[in-house]
Amino acid sequence: MASLVRHMTIDCADAYGLGSFWAEALDSPLADDDHPGDEEALIESPGATLLFVAVPERKAASVKNRVHLDLQPQDRTRDEEIERLLALGATLVADHRRADGTGWATLADPEGNEFCVERSAAERAAAGRQ
């Protein structure tokens, strides 16, 4: 039998702090036994399980992630989701949205890890594209 991905692990400076941002972003709680100062924090969300692990090295600011998350809003538009994530502490890295409604935006979480926000399934269906 092949291996299964148990969770995506994200190295960070503050596991609980970054985990808290992503818990809000994904509307999924941190594990009950996660607390400020812990070296690990876990989020089990319907789309993926994320494990945040504190490491001493900081992310190099000028280096693009080799792996990143693509988020698809479930109950709001892409643009509404981008605004919500910015209010939570994300920053806009690159805007690839087009006038015809296609495209995505690249954001960074509070520790500089890039992720993308795509159109919702409803927006794709309304445009006749998946």
N, C-alpha and C positions, 0 to 999 in steps of 0.2 A: 504494500500500500504506500502511496506517495505521502510526503509530509504535508501537513496543514499549517497555514499561518495562524499562530495562536493570538498574536497581537502585533501591532505596529509599535515599535519602541522609538521614542523621541528623546535624545539627549538634551539636557537643559541645565541651567544654573539653579533654578528653583522649581523642583518637581511639583510641589503643592501649588505654587503660584501659577505656573503655566498650565497645570492640570485644571485649575479653577477657571482660567480663561476658556479652555476648550470645553469644560463642562457646561459653561454658559452658552458657548457657540453651538454645541451639539444638543443642548437641552437634555443632558444626561448627567446624573450625579457622579461625583467622585466616589470611590469605594468608602464604605462606612469607617474603615480603619485608617483612612488617610488624614493626616493632620499637618499643619504648618511645621516646616523643618524636616519633615520626612524626606528620605532620599529617593523614594518612589511614590508615584501616585497613579491610580488606575481608573479609567473610564470604560465602562462596558455599555456602548451605545448600540442601537439596532444595526447601524451600518458597519461598525468596526469597533474593535477593542484597542484602546490606546494606552500604552504604558509610558509614563514620563520618568526618566531616571536622571538624577543629579550627577553631573560630571564637572570636573574642575575647569575644563577648557571652555572658552566661549566660542560661539559660532563666528567664523570669519565673515565680517560684514560684506566683503566684496565677492564672496563665493556663493554661487547659486546652488540651491538644494539639488541633489541628484535624484531624490525621491520627494514627492509632495502629495498632499491631499487635494482632491477636487471635490468641492462641496456643491450639492444640488439642493436648493431650498425646497421644502415640502409644502409649506403653507403660506408662502409669500413669494413675491417676485425676486428675481436676481438683484435688482437695484435696491429693493427694500432690505434684502438680506445683507447686501454690502453696507448699507447705512447702519444697520443693527450691529454688524461686526466692528465697524469703525468706532461706534459708540462704546463697545466693550473694550477697546484698546488696540485693535488691529490698525495697521497703516496701509495705505494704498501704495503699491510698488509699481504697477503698470496697469493701464486701462486699455483693454483690447475689445471693448464694447463697440459695436458698429451702429450706424444710424438705422439699419434695417432690423435692429433688435437682436442680432446674433452676437456672438463673441462672449468674452468672459473678462473678469478682473483678477489680477494677481494681487493678493494682500500678504502682509506679514503679521505673524502673531507677536505678542510683546517681547519675545526673545529673538525675533528676526527670521523665523522659519516661514518660508513662503508657502502659500496655498492659493488655490484658485476657486472662484465662485462662478458657477455656470448658471444658465437659465434653468428655471424649474421645469418639471415635466409638463405642467399646464401651459407654460409659455411655449415650449417646443411643440406641443400638440396644436396650439392655436395657430402656430406658424406652419403647420403641416409637416414638421420635421421632428424626428426623435434624436 
